[in-house]
Amino acid sequence: MENHSSSNSRSQQLIISQAVNTIKQHGMEEILHSVSIFDINDFVTSLYQEHYALENIESAYKKIRYYSFMKLKRRWVKTAVRNYQESRGYNKELRAKHDMISAYVKVAGLEGLYKEFHVKTIEDYMNLCITEIEEWAEDPNQLIHTYPYWSQKTVNQKTSTLKTDVLMVLGEVAKEIDSTQRVAHHSPTLAVDIPFFGMSDRIKNKTDQLDEKLNDATQLNLELLNYDSVVPKYKEGVPQNLSVLVSKEFIQELNGKVPDLDSKDFEAFTEILSYRDISFQTSRKIIFPLVQLVEKLYANKSGKSYDLTTKRLMKLGYYRVAGHNDEGDFFIRGLFSSVTIKNATTLADSQVIVTVTEEVYDDLLKQQIVSIYGEQIEQLKGSFAYHLAFVLQKERMAAIQTGEQSPVRRHWRQFTYSIRFNKSRKSENLLELEANLDRIKEHEFILKDWHRSGDYYFFKFYPLESWELLNHTDTLLL
């Protein structure tokens, strides 16, 4: 089971990131800037820590909504109306509005008033203004900064009430996430678009010198000089324009026996990404206790599980995919640019520091992620079906967005751009693919049905649920 603090930290990240996103979507950034609040993320995080982190969010939110939010709105309106009716206090808000409309009538007359504002008298106009703010006071969806006379408030009033507004956004977001929260799994598109991960976990690849085209590329990129190319047994399992590269340093450590990145490594990769916190945005680093990942992947803390997890971390750090396109451009892509295990002597004390590559960072920052909701995905872990589900989800989203006819047709080779078919023969690879298509279908999500005809697969996908729609922002993880 996932430990409670990790689950809490993930939930906290999700609430904060979604609140920041909501603030930006509703144009509140400028208002916060106007009272010298420039680091929105930091502002939202500190308010969350101060008011919600150690409380039951729902009850803390209810208190804030009643005492700090609704009461203040009603008090502001009551004061504004009383000051106007009794000619008290500073000449602002409704009193200033009365002066403004009286001056207007002097110039334009009652005819002008009717023509412009559709009222016959100054009193009618003022009654409309009073009704407007009384309705505002009772509307829980109107934040304090939307008060019609907000600009006339002092900087201190603006600052303190903006805190209340942000606490309201945090509370609403937490409530929304709580009600729609499904198990959500995410992968950067890079890890689904490029065949980093193979189908089989048992294969040991041979290594070889880089192919000629990539050797040409070493003039462009010295980084390649530290890598050897991995030669899969089944050549057709990787597109012609791609090569899998492994760091020479790592190959030496393995005495030349190079294990492949497999679906369990994909699982480890997505799990590690879920450990990132707010500091990830500025550092690209993810720091977590190794024991957390060991327990997640192997459900125990044995020495063997520790060794296997450490090897997976190293593989994720030392593998790259290099390729070239028709225009002659070369590229190298990796998942982690560095992996460090501190205090590696004992599992209990080991801390992992992972730095993701620029490409993975960009994907996550720009929300270019493939998201899968539902308990079913958890049940596919431990099998190639978990990785395959992400590939199918991407095809499903693409087919629905482009209005592709159902069933959706894909040549088996199209899968080699996402998955390495690394078994010895095509027939073995396709059997493995089909067994895992069935596994996904049995769980009754993503894939409704499929059949094969020759080299083509035909897929019937489930229609999109409301929470999977593109603008559904609770997928945000940063």
Secondary structure, DSSP 4 states (H G I P E B T S, - for coil): ---HHHHHHHHHHHHHHHHHHHHHHTT-HHHHHHTT---HHHHHHHHHHHHTTTS-HHHHHHHIIIIIIIHHHHHHHHHHHHHHHHT-SSS-THHHHHHHHHHHHHHHHHHHHHHHHS-SSHHHHHHHHHHHHHHHHH-TTS-GGG-TTGGGS-HHHHHHHHHHHHHHHHHHHHHHHHHH---EEEEEHHHHHS--SBS-SS-EEEEEPPPHHHHHHTTT-GGGGGEEEEE-SSGGGS-TTEEEEEEHHHHHHTTT-EEPP-HHHHHHHHHHHTT--TTHHHH-EEEEEHHHHHHHHHSS--HHHHHHHHHHHHHHHHEEEEEE-TT--EEEEESEEEEEEESTT-GGG-EEEEEE-HHHHHHHHTT-EEEEESHHHHHTTTSHHHHHHHHHHHHHHHHHHHTPPSSEEEEGGGGGGTSB--SSSHHHHHHHHHHHHHHHHHTTSSEEEEEEETTEEEEEEPPPPGGGSTT-GGG---
